[in-house]
Each structure stands twice: as structure tokens, then as C-alpha cells.
Amino acid sequence: MDISFNNLVKESKSILILVPTNPHFDHVAAALSLYLGLSGKKETAIVCPTPMLVEFNRLVGVDKVVQELGNKNLIIRFQNYPVNDLEKISYEIENGEIKIKVEPKQGFAAPKKEDITFNHAGVVADLVLLIGGGHDGHFPHLTNADLKQAKCVHIGVRSLTLSTGLDILSLATSASSVSELAAAFLKEADFEINADIATNLITGIEEGSRGYSTAEVTADTFAKVSELMRLGGKRVSRDQMPDKRNFPPGAIPGRSPKSWYEPKVYKGGTGTPVS
């Protein structure tokens, strides 16, 4: 069975990209790059169970990440309305429009507008891409019944540890970062990598490789970054964070943490870092 990224995407109509709980910057960069690359060709959604951090606002498309699955079904709720006061609910089609009729029992009031809430639930996806993460517990949405028939594929720099008996295909490959893998997969599938996608990938590679300092960095890593820069990608430093007033809903306010590869200066002999 050929489980290449190219064939998996070609055989799918709708794709769900899952980002792990409390993801690393590299995971979000790779996931967003795949989302931007695939959404023009496929019905695509991107979900993360935890809110996006402030530092992720360097990435194009971060506002597209949602915490809840799908919009398969419209759910109408009557909050604070006693169910025993209800006689029946029916619907009719009039002039091409659907009318829902809520009838209370005789002597009881109908629900008020403020009692009614609307939201969506459920998801339609025949391919689920799991980006990064260490084990299947990092992807709580996998337990959703709507995904039982979907093909699940993991993309990461190391294999995913499985504890729930789920059938998850692996495209895990050693690399400097998940973003480097995402760049290779997008090229393999012949999807356009525009300047925004290229910028996300470059930033993800730099963060995931700790400033190109890890042992997994190879000549191919630098060749990939060079190619992405030729496609219009830019290097975005932490000093180029956007105005806080433009943070997307759900972003966690606060100071962006220091880079994890930033060197520390220690006081002589004490082992105490200078702040």
C-alpha cells in the first residue's frame, strides 16, 4: 500500500489538520503551511485543542486555527427553558425557506430570543493529518465518533506513541523540524508554495532546529530554506511581533518567551543565570 503524502491527499476530498495540545512553534508553523497549501485544492480545516500563544502571531493564517471540531451540523439550544413546558417542535418549508416552529404547552410562554443559542458540531473529513506531538493523547479530538471512518496519518520527526489502539499511518521521518517535512510534502504533492507559506516554513524550521544548531540539521535543510527564500519566504524574528491589538480571538496575552536556543550568561562559579 502506497501511503505517500501525495497519494493520500489526491484520494481525499476533505482534510482535517490536527495540532497537538500545547504545541511547539514548529508544529503550528508546519500545520498552518499545510493548511494554506491544501485549502485552495481541498476542503480543509485546522484545529488545536488549546489556544494559540502570542508568539504564534508571527505565522500567517494563525487566526484560522479553531479549538472545536467542524461545522457539519447546526445545533440550536434552548437554554434556561424548561423542557416540560414544551408541547412539540416542527418545521415547514415556505417559499423555499425553512421555518422551525416551537410550540409550548397551553398556558406556558414560548422561548425568548435570549434563550436561544446557535453553534456547529460534527466534522466531515476522510483524511486526518496529525502534526507533531509525542503520543496519541496529544490529540484528544481523535476520540470523536465523526472521525472513526477517517484515515489518520501522523507527520513528525519521530514516531507517535500509540496507547489507544487507533489505526494511525506514519509518515514520521528524521529531519531538523516538522516544518522541513511539511515543505518537502507540499513540493512532493506539487502544491503551490507562495510567499506566505514559504515564510511560515522558514520560521518553523529556524525554531524547530533551534537556530540550525541541532544534530538533525543537514545540507538538505539549508537547501530547503534557500529554495523557500527564492519563493519569496522571509525570515521573521521575534522582534517583528505584531501589535497586540491585532491578536486573534483565543490568543494568550503576555510577553513572548525567550528563544529556547538563546544562550544564557552565568555568574562565575554560582550556576545562577544573569537575568
N, C-alpha and C positions, 0 to 999 in steps of 0.2 A: 504494500500500500504506500503510495506516494503522499507524504504529509508535508510537502514543501509549502512554504508560505504562499507562493504564487498560486498553486492549485487549490489550496484551502480557500483563498479569497475568491478565486474565479467561480468556485462551486457554491458560494454563499450569496444570498440575497440581502440579508440583514446581519449586521455585525455589532456586537456589544463589546466594548473595551472596558475591562475592569482594572482599576488601580488599587493596589493593596491598602489596607488600613495603615495610617501614619506613614505614607510613602516617602522614600528618598526623592530628592530633586530630580535625579536621573530617571527614576520611574515615571514621574509626571511628564518630564520632557519627552521621553520616548512615547508614552501613551498619547500625548497631545499631537505629536508628529504623525503618528499612525492615524489618529482621528482626522486630522486635517488632510492627510494624503488620501484616505479612503472615502471620506464623506462626499466627495464630488462624484464618486462612482457607485457607492453602495449606501444603503440606509444604515447609518452609523450613529451610535450613542456612546458616551463615555461617562463612567460612574466611579466615584470613590466614596466609601462609607464614612470617611472623616473629612472635615472642612479643609479647604486649601489654605496653606500658610502664606503669610505675606511675601516671603521670598519667592514664591512661585509666580508672582505677578510679573516677573521678568519674561515669562513664557507667553507666547502668542496663543490665544484661544483658551486661557485658563478659566474664563467665565463660562465656557461650555461644559465644564465638569459639574455634574449634579450628584447628590448623595442618595437619591432614591431611584429605584428601577422604573423605567418605562412609562408609556402613556397608552398602553393597549386598551384600557377600559376607563371610562369616565365614572367616577364614584360620587354620588350625591348623598350627603348625610344630613339628617335632621337632628341637630344637636339640641339637647335640653327639651326635646318634645316627647312626652310620654307615649310609648308605643300602644298602650291600651286605649288611647284617645282616638286612634286611627281606625277608620272603617275599611278603606281599601285604597289602592293606588292603581291607576290605569293610564293608558296612553291612547292617543288618536293622531292620525295624520290629517292635517288640514292645509290645503294649498301648498302641499309639498313640505310643510313644516311639522315637526313632531311636538305634540303638546302632552305634557305629563300632568295628570290630574290627581291631586291628593285630597281625599275626602275624609273629614273627621266624622266621628260618631255624632249622632244628633245631640245637640246641647253642648258640644265641645268646639273650641276655636281651632281654626286651621293653623298650620305652622306659619310663623312670621318669616320675613325675608332674612332677618338676622339669625334665625335658627338653621339656615341652610348653608352648607359649605360644599365646595366642589374641589375635587382633586383627581389625579390619574393614578392608576395602578396597573401592574402587569407589564410584561415585556415580550416583544416578538424578536427573536434572534435565532438564527441557525448556526452561527459561529460566535463563540465567546473567546476573546483574547485576554489572557491573564498576564499582566505586565509586571515583572519583578516579583517581589515577595519571597519569603523563605519557605512557607508551608501553606497548605490549602486553607488553614484557619485565618490567614490574612485576607481571604476573600469571602466574607460572610454571605454575600449575595448568591454564592453558588448553591446554597440550600433552597433557593426559591424554586417552587414547583414549576414555574413557567420555563425554567432552563433545563428541565430533565431531558428533553429531546435534542438540545443543542449540542454541537460538537465543541468541546472545550480544549483550548491549546495554550500552553504556557510558553512565554517568551522571557528568557532571563539569562544571566551569565552563569547560573548554576541551577541544577535540577530542583524542582519543587518537592518538598517532603509531603507525602500524602498520608492522611490518617483516617479519612472518611470512606475509603473505598470508591471514590469517584474515578471515573474513567477520563483522565486528562492526558492528552498527547503532549509531548515535549519537543520544543524547538530550542531548548537551552543550549547555549554554545559559549565557550570561554571567549571573553572579549574584555576590552577596557571598561565597557559600560553597556547598559541595555540600550542606550541611545545609539551606540555604534551598530548594534544589531538591527535596530529599527531602520537605520539608514540603509543597511545592506538589503533588508527585506523589501523596502519601498523600491529600491533600484531593481531588485530581482523581479518584482511584480510589474515593473515598468510604469509605476505611478509617478506623476509629476512631482518633483520636489522644488517648490517655489522658494522665494527668499525667506518667508516667514517660517516655513518648515525647516529649512536649512539652518536658520538662526537658532531655533529650538534644539535641533540636533547638536549643533556645535556647543551650545551652553550645557546641554546634558552630558556630552562627552567630557567636557572640561571638569564638571562637578563630579561625575561618576568615576573619573580616573584620578581624582584629587590633583588636578592641575598637571595631568600627564606624568604622574610620579609613581604609579603602581606598576607591578611587575607584568601585568597583562597588557600594557601599552606596547604596541609593535609599530613597525614601519607602516603597516596597513592602517593603523589608527590615524597617523599623520596624513597619509594619502587620502583617507576619507574626509578628514577635516579640510584639507586643501581643496578637494572636489566640491565640498559644501560651500566653501567661500567663493569659489568660481560661480556657483549657482546663485550668489547674492547673499549668502549667510553672513551674519555679523557676530562678533564676539561681544557679549553683553555682560558687563561687570556688575558687581553688587552695588557699585556707586551710581548705577543708572536705574535705580529703583523708581517706579512711577509714583506720582503724587498719591498720598494715602486716601484722598477724597475719591479716587478712581478705583479703589479696591472692589472686587466683585462681591456680591452677597455671600456670606458664609466665611469670608477670609478672616483669619485670626489677627487682630491688630497687635502691634508690638514691634520691637526692634528686631531686625533680621539678624539671626545668629551669625557668628563669625564663621568664616570658611573652615571646614574641617581639616584642610591641609595648611592652614595658616600657622607659621612657626611661632612658638612661644618663647619668651625670654625669661630665664630663671635667675633668681638671686643666687649669687655664688654660695654653694655649699648647703643651701637651705631646702632646695627642691620646691620652693614656693614660686609660682609664676608671677611675674610682674603684670599687674592689671593695667 
